[in-house]
Amino acid sequence: VPVHPAISVPPPKCLQKPLVVPHRHMFGPGPSNVPPRILEAGANPVIGHMHPEIFEIMSDIKSGIQYMFQTQNKVTLAVSGTGHTAMECAIFNTVEPGDSVLAAVNGIWGERAADMAERIGARVNTIVAPPGGCLTIEDIEKALSKHRPVLLFLAHGESSTGVLHPLDGIGKLCHKYNCLFLVDCVASIGGAPVYMDQQEIDILYTGSQKVLNAPPGTAPISFSERACQKIFSRRTKPVSFFLDLSCLANYWGCDGKPSRGYHHTGPVTAFYSLRESLAVLVEEGLENSWDRHQKVAEYFHAGLESMALKLFVKEKHLRLPTVTTIVAPHGYDWKEITSYIMKTHNLEISGGLGPSVGLVLRVGLMGCNSSRANADMVLAALRDALKHCHRSKV
């Protein structure tokens, strides 16, 4: 029997107890609830990340993303990681040190994109939209003409402020100024119309855990021909090996090469879940999904207004159908409201994020969670909280 030196870290007691995870209504800005059929897909056997069956699943995923994004881009794949990974994949591959980058800021995501571009040595400028509002085409053109960026970042579904930013005309404008158009549709895809090719979007990405109702951990992304030309004619290697598009495009079979090389171990069980979630979207149909989210959002907004709660986004056409921002009710502590609802109704809604902290409550009704019954459940929970939570007279 081998004699080991004594170990100084004992086995942790916590890991000798079974795992317990509660059931909960996930009606915050994400992650959303994962339906049984998607959870079950993820419980399939693990096989090799380079096996032909996995390549076939990856190919199915690619077709599903092309449908969801309404694009024919060859370089379409899912990054191994959450939405932030796709955000960095887009920026790290497109931007070289010294490049000019313009971030449209209408909430936290524009701020994060600016931060990421700064870290890799870009010259970053921002244009800031008013809280709960959006930028005009004129604002954007002025900034493009002044800063001459290689890349414009815009969040389509800004989940921190609840704004759905109009996209029409911006891609065309970017191309007039020889600039690539990068759009974050993490909170909006599947819940509001996006036409990647038609709207001349060069790079579009999302996450798996919002409308798609898959577990967090994969991030669909697509690159136009124009984006690929800039990326594949770089003078320097991208700063990240893990997110280098030439390696990812090869792993996903997007580069036309006869064989795929090993780059990293893809999260195969996450691919099963993502494929299943795209299959669910295909079954419902994109337009039906858009319409359902819009109708449920309108129903929910009317219910909030009938309770004398105010919506943070004043203009109806700028309201994100997936994530609603409610003006934090006067006289209440928003943290008390969210924790009361969690404790009493086993239901998650959240406070603000970034520029909206302390100003709003956020409710997400995404994918399978977008239904009138769930809207009613949230309205009842809010009604109950307003009755029972402390209200200051000031």
Disulfide bonds with the S-S distance in Angstrom:
none
